[in-house]
């Protein structure tokens, strides 16, 4: 599935994928317009596998990303959200 669902409309789309038990191994999803704001309200456990092409996800839990966030906040002199 190539998804161009936009913004908040992604929430029911991904909820229904989970409700139906559809996994990325069954039907891969490539989303072009879903971000952290939309995914924050979902149980993402059933969403392992779908791909998203978005600018940046600050929630990626790696040492490299933590360093990037710290460096970015220092650069902009502001601790607000990175995205």
Buried (B, 14 or more C-beta within 10 A) or exposed (E): EEBEBEEEEBBEBBBEBBEEEBBBEEEEBEBEBBBBEBBEEBEEEBBEEBEBEBEEEEEEEEEEBEEBBEEBBEEEEEEEEBE
